[in-house]
């Protein structure tokens, strides 16, 4: 696309400048092209493009014949530089990074199939499931199963770039909002769990039974960083076998390494109010955590 835009600008400039010719000059057209190319020459440093060619033209080039036309050619070249190196990438980034919305009404956390939700999003965005990793999955909900927050990130690799999709559900508008960014680096990518595998594991868990076993809290949460962790906390720790069977992790098996899904109650520990009695600040603390590990290895191996 960039080469097409550059060629179109060059051709339009040449058609305009040929008519501005003031003096007879051999190889005039080639010289005009040269001044245009010099004016559009870019010097890249730390991902920043600078119009070095135009600066060189101003400092060292003093044409005797058709000088006015050649200066216009260099000026058009730097305009092409600004459009291609600055404006066009910014516009493309803004267009690609615009939020995308996926209309869908979510029900209770006890009934929703997160594996289906993941597939719904990847199909709508036309993403390849087997190339995606998951990071920062989080669900907040109350005891009756009504969700108050749902978000996660998907990361995909395309050649030497990384595609980041931030996904959040808007409960007031009953739709997903997906924000996209392209990044040069994502160091933890190789450590993240395959997204498809994560949602397969999550589907094994019976959220209602797990929640009821924790007792009554103001709210509950499900979280996973998506990365492998070393784990050595005794009690309330389980591991999920490859066949989906859940086993209690014995203390003498610790420490281990694996991916984790944490489910916990949330209790308000403090709050501050203004003079009108409105809450200005609240603090919460996770209680009764249950950690479910999968793809477990002994960390001492």
TILUMRO-98995 format. One record per residue (C-alpha): x, z, y. Coordinates in steps of 0.5 Angstrom, whole numbers, padded with zeros to 4 digits, always signed. Each point is the difference from the previous one (the first is absolute). Last residue first. Layout:
N
XZY/...
***
This chain:
301
+0026+0076-0063/-0001+0007+0004/-0006-0003+0004/-0004-0001-0006/-0004-0006+0000/-0007+0000+0002/-0004-0007+0001/-0006+0004+0003/+0000+0007+0003/-0007+0004+0002/+0001+0005+0005/-0006+0005+0000/+0001+0004+0007/-0005+0007+0001/+0001+0000+0007/+0002-0005+0006/+0000+0003+0007/-0004-0001+0006/+0002+0001+0007/-0005-0001+0006/+0000-0001+0007/-0004-0001+0006/-0007+0002-0003/-0005+0001+0006/-0002+0007+0002/-0001-0002+0007/+0006+0004+0002/+0004-0004-0005/+0001+0001-0007/+0006+0001-0005/-0001+0000-0008/+0004+0003-0006/+0001-0001-0007/-0005-0005-0002/+0000-0001-0008/+0001-0007-0003/-0001+0000-0008/+0005-0005-0004/+0002-0006-0004/+0007-0003+0000/+0002-0006-0003/+0007-0001-0002/+0005-0005-0002/+0005+0002-0005/+0006+0005-0001/+0001+0006-0004/+0002+0007+0001/-0003+0003-0004/-0002+0000-0008/+0001+0007-0001/-0006+0001+0005/-0005-0004-0004/-0003-0006+0003/-0007+0000-0002/-0002-0006-0003/-0005-0006+0002/-0001-0006-0004/+0000-0007+0003/+0003-0003-0006/+0007+0000+0004/+0000+0007+0001/-0003+0004+0006/+0004+0006+0002/-0002+0007+0002/+0002+0005+0005/-0004+0006+0002/+0005+0005-0002/+0008-0001+0002/+0003-0004+0005/+0006-0004-0002/-0002-0007+0002/+0005-0005+0002/-0004-0006+0004/-0001-0007-0001/-0003-0004+0006/-0008-0001+0001/-0001+0005+0005/-0006+0003-0004/-0006+0004+0003/-0007+0002-0002/-0003+0005+0005/-0006+0005+0000/-0004+0003+0005/-0003+0007+0002/+0002+0003-0006/-0004+0003-0006/+0003+0000-0007/+0006-0004-0003/-0003-0002-0007/-0006-0003+0004/+0005-0005+0003/+0003-0002-0006/-0006-0001-0004/-0003-0004+0006/+0007-0004+0000/+0000-0002-0007/+0007-0004+0000/+0001-0006-0004/-0002-0004+0006/+0007+0002+0004/+0004-0002-0006/-0003-0008+0001/+0001+0001+0007/+0007+0002+0000/+0002-0006-0005/-0003-0005+0005/+0003+0003+0005/+0007-0001-0003/+0004+0007+0002/+0005+0000+0005/+0007+0001-0001/+0002-0007+0001/-0004+0000+0007/+0004+0006+0003/+0005-0004+0004/-0006-0004+0003/+0004-0005+0005/-0002-0006+0004/-0007+0002+0001/-0006-0004+0001/-0006+0003+0002/-0008+0000-0002/-0006+0005+0002/-0006+0000-0005/-0006+0004+0002/-0005+0001-0006/-0007+0000+0002/-0006+0005+0000/+0000+0000+0008/-0001+0008+0000/+0004+0001-0006/+0006-0004+0002/+0005-0001-0006/+0007-0001+0002/+0005-0005-0003/+0007-0001+0003/+0003-0007-0003/+0008+0000+0000/+0003-0007-0001/+0008+0000-0002/+0005-0005+0002/+0005-0003-0004/-0004-0004-0004/-0007+0002+0000/+0000+0008-0002/-0007+0003+0000/-0002+0007+0002/-0007+0003+0000/-0001+0006+0004/-0006+0006-0001/-0006+0002+0003/-0007+0004-0001/-0002+0006+0004/-0007+0003+0001/-0002-0001-0008/-0007+0003-0002/+0001+0003-0007/-0005+0006+0001/+0006+0005+0001/+0003-0004+0006/+0005-0006+0000/+0007-0002+0002/+0004-0006-0003/+0007-0002+0001/+0005-0005-0003/+0006+0000+0004/+0004-0006-0004/-0002-0005-0005/+0004-0006-0002/-0002-0007-0001/+0003-0006-0003/-0005+0000-0007/-0006+0000+0005/+0001-0007+0003/-0004+0001+0007/-0005-0005+0002/-0003+0005+0005/-0007+0001-0003/+0003+0000-0007/+0005+0005+0002/-0006+0004+0003/-0005+0000-0005/+0006+0001-0006/+0002+0007+0004/-0008+0002+0000/-0001-0002-0007/+0006+0005-0002/-0003+0005+0005/-0006+0000-0004/-0005+0004+0004/-0004+0005-0004/+0003+0007+0001/+0002-0002+0007/-0007-0001+0002/-0002-0007+0003/+0003-0005+0004/-0003-0006+0003/+0004-0006+0001/+0002-0005+0006/+0007-0002+0000/+0003+0000+0007/+0006-0004+0002/+0004+0003+0005/+0005-0004+0004/+0007+0000-0002/+0000-0008-0002/-0002-0002+0007/+0004+0005+0004/+0006-0002-0004/-0001-0007+0001/-0001+0001+0007/+0006+0004+0001/+0004-0006-0004/-0003-0005+0004/+0002+0003+0007/+0007+0002-0001/+0004-0004-0004/-0004-0007+0000/-0003+0001+0007/+0006+0003+0003/+0004-0005-0003/-0004-0006+0002/+0000+0003+0007/+0007+0000+0000/+0000-0008-0002/-0005-0001+0005/+0005+0003+0005/+0006-0004-0003/-0004-0007+0001/-0002+0002+0007/+0008+0001+0001/+0001-0007-0003/-0005-0003+0005/+0003+0003+0006/+0007-0002-0002/-0002-0007-0001/+0007-0002+0001/+0005+0005+0002/-0001+0005-0005/+0003+0007+0001/+0000+0004-0007/+0004+0006+0000/-0004+0007+0002/-0007-0003+0000/+0001-0003-0006/+0003+0006-0004/-0006+0004+0002/-0005-0005-0002/+0004+0000-0007/+0000+0007-0001/-0007+0001+0001/+0000+0007-0004/-0004+0002-0007/+0000+0007-0002/+0000+0001-0007/+0007+0005+0001/+0003-0006+0003/-0003-0007+0000/+0003-0006+0005/-0005-0005+0001/+0001-0008+0002/-0006-0002+0004/+0003-0002+0006/+0006-0003-0004/-0005-0004-0004/-0004-0003+0007/+0007-0002+0003/+0002-0004-0006/-0007-0003-0001/+0001-0002+0008/+0007-0003-0002/-0003-0004-0006/-0005-0003+0005/+0005-0002+0005/+0005-0003-0005/+0002-0004+0006/-0002+0002+0007/-0004-0004+0006/-0002+0005+0005/-0007+0004+0001/-0003+0001-0007/-0006+0004+0001/-0004-0005-0005/+0004+0002-0005/-0001+0007+0001/-0007+0000-0002/+0000-0003-0006/+0006+0004-0002/-0003+0006+0001/-0006-0002-0004/+0005-0002-0006/+0004+0007+0001/-0007+0004+0000/-0002-0003-0006/+0006+0000-0004/+0001+0008+0002/-0008+0001-0002/+0002-0004-0007/+0006+0004-0001/-0003+0007+0001/-0006-0002-0005/
***
